[in-house]
Amino acid sequence: MQQIMPQHVMQQTQAGQGMTVKEMLYITDCMRNEELLTKLCVQAAMQSKNQQMSGLFHQYAHESFNEFNDLLGMLQQDIPFQ
């Protein structure tokens, strides 16, 4: 999968400077996209009559789910929990 966030955002976050509201909104938007992609891939895998295509869609769903979790991790690192 390609990198979702611009490099300067990754560097800023890694430097501990925190994220701006705009960056957090960008991440949540990406999370919505990954969630939708995961659902669509799972649906396609379930409906496919071709076993190879079904496996491919399952793989894409798994990758998209991992991307979602990576994005969630970024948000959790930046948001102080009480």
MARPALUM-519614 format. One record per residue (C-alpha): residue number from 1; residue in three letters; x negated, y, z. Coordinates in steps of 0.001 Angstrom, whole numbers, plus 500000, padded with zeros to 6 digits. Layout:
<dolo->NUM filo->Ala c1->X c2->Y c3->Z>
...
This chain:
<dolo->1 filo->Met c1->500000 c2->500000 c3->500000>
<dolo->2 filo->Gln c1->498861 c2->503502 c3->499366>
<dolo->3 filo->Gln c1->498092 c2->505991 c3->502108>
<dolo->4 filo->Ile c1->501270 c2->507793 c3->503142>
<dolo->5 filo->Met c1->499849 c2->510772 c3->505027>
<dolo->6 filo->Pro c1->497470 c2->513335 c3->503563>
<dolo->7 filo->Gln c1->493870 c2->512908 c3->504710>
<dolo->8 filo->His c1->493774 c2->516237 c3->506570>
<dolo->9 filo->Val c1->496785 c2->515189 c3->508656>
<dolo->10 filo->Met c1->495105 c2->511901 c3->509543>
<dolo->11 filo->Gln c1->491925 c2->513724 c3->510560>
<dolo->12 filo->Gln c1->493815 c2->516286 c3->512621>
<dolo->13 filo->Thr c1->495760 c2->513568 c3->514432>
<dolo->14 filo->Gln c1->492641 c2->511508 c3->515048>
<dolo->15 filo->Ala c1->490867 c2->514576 c3->516425>
<dolo->16 filo->Gly c1->493513 c2->514806 c3->519142>
<dolo->17 filo->Gln c1->494855 c2->518161 c3->518026>
<dolo->18 filo->Gly c1->498396 c2->516838 c3->517911>
<dolo->19 filo->Met c1->500910 c2->517065 c3->515133>
<dolo->20 filo->Thr c1->503023 c2->519961 c3->514057>
<dolo->21 filo->Val c1->506783 c2->519634 c3->513886>
<dolo->22 filo->Lys c1->506521 c2->519602 c3->510090>
<dolo->23 filo->Glu c1->504114 c2->516665 c3->510227>
<dolo->24 filo->Met c1->506378 c2->514767 c3->512626>
<dolo->25 filo->Leu c1->509331 c2->515351 c3->510309>
<dolo->26 filo->Tyr c1->507236 c2->514100 c3->507406>
<dolo->27 filo->Ile c1->506439 c2->510911 c3->509311>
<dolo->28 filo->Thr c1->510061 c2->510321 c3->510304>
<dolo->29 filo->Asp c1->511096 c2->510804 c3->506678>
<dolo->30 filo->Cys c1->508484 c2->508234 c3->505629>
<dolo->31 filo->Met c1->509814 c2->505892 c3->508299>
<dolo->32 filo->Arg c1->513336 c2->506170 c3->506867>
<dolo->33 filo->Asn c1->511958 c2->505359 c3->503422>
<dolo->34 filo->Glu c1->510045 c2->502326 c3->504722>
<dolo->35 filo->Glu c1->513126 c2->501113 c3->506594>
<dolo->36 filo->Leu c1->515238 c2->501344 c3->503446>
<dolo->37 filo->Leu c1->512561 c2->499627 c3->501360>
<dolo->38 filo->Thr c1->512327 c2->496803 c3->503900>
<dolo->39 filo->Lys c1->516103 c2->496281 c3->503841>
<dolo->40 filo->Leu c1->516242 c2->496305 c3->500050>
<dolo->41 filo->Cys c1->513357 c2->493841 c3->499739>
<dolo->42 filo->Val c1->514933 c2->491458 c3->502248>
<dolo->43 filo->Gln c1->518243 c2->491682 c3->500395>
<dolo->44 filo->Ala c1->516535 c2->491015 c3->497047>
<dolo->45 filo->Ala c1->514623 c2->488069 c3->498536>
<dolo->46 filo->Met c1->517848 c2->486549 c3->499839>
<dolo->47 filo->Gln c1->519671 c2->486985 c3->496530>
<dolo->48 filo->Ser c1->516865 c2->485875 c3->494229>
<dolo->49 filo->Lys c1->517279 c2->482456 c3->492643>
<dolo->50 filo->Asn c1->513596 c2->482402 c3->491677>
<dolo->51 filo->Gln c1->511475 c2->481130 c3->494554>
<dolo->52 filo->Gln c1->508377 c2->483062 c3->493454>
<dolo->53 filo->Met c1->510314 c2->486325 c3->493251>
<dolo->54 filo->Ser c1->511897 c2->485640 c3->496617>
<dolo->55 filo->Gly c1->508459 c2->485126 c3->498144>
<dolo->56 filo->Leu c1->507200 c2->488324 c3->496557>
<dolo->57 filo->Phe c1->510112 c2->490318 c3->497958>
<dolo->58 filo->His c1->509530 c2->488802 c3->501404>
<dolo->59 filo->Gln c1->505880 c2->489864 c3->501176>
<dolo->60 filo->Tyr c1->506861 c2->493416 c3->500197>
<dolo->61 filo->Ala c1->509371 c2->493535 c3->503057>
<dolo->62 filo->His c1->506673 c2->492437 c3->505502>
<dolo->63 filo->Glu c1->504228 c2->495079 c3->504219>
<dolo->64 filo->Ser c1->506874 c2->497788 c3->504410>
<dolo->65 filo->Phe c1->507789 c2->496721 c3->507947>
<dolo->66 filo->Asn c1->504105 c2->496983 c3->508927>
<dolo->67 filo->Glu c1->503918 c2->500479 c3->507413>
<dolo->68 filo->Phe c1->506986 c2->501457 c3->509463>
<dolo->69 filo->Asn c1->505305 c2->500208 c3->512642>
<dolo->70 filo->Asp c1->502085 c2->502076 c3->511795>
<dolo->71 filo->Leu c1->504050 c2->505296 c3->511371>
<dolo->72 filo->Leu c1->505904 c2->504675 c3->514622>
<dolo->73 filo->Gly c1->502566 c2->504186 c3->516354>
<dolo->74 filo->Met c1->501393 c2->507570 c3->515073>
<dolo->75 filo->Leu c1->504437 c2->509255 c3->516550>
<dolo->76 filo->Gln c1->504112 c2->507429 c3->519848>
<dolo->77 filo->Gln c1->500477 c2->508512 c3->520196>
<dolo->78 filo->Asp c1->501384 c2->512151 c3->519696>
<dolo->79 filo->Ile c1->504556 c2->512374 c3->521790>
<dolo->80 filo->Pro c1->504040 c2->512413 c3->525556>
<dolo->81 filo->Phe c1->506373 c2->509931 c3->527225>
<dolo->82 filo->Gln c1->507545 c2->510533 c3->530767>
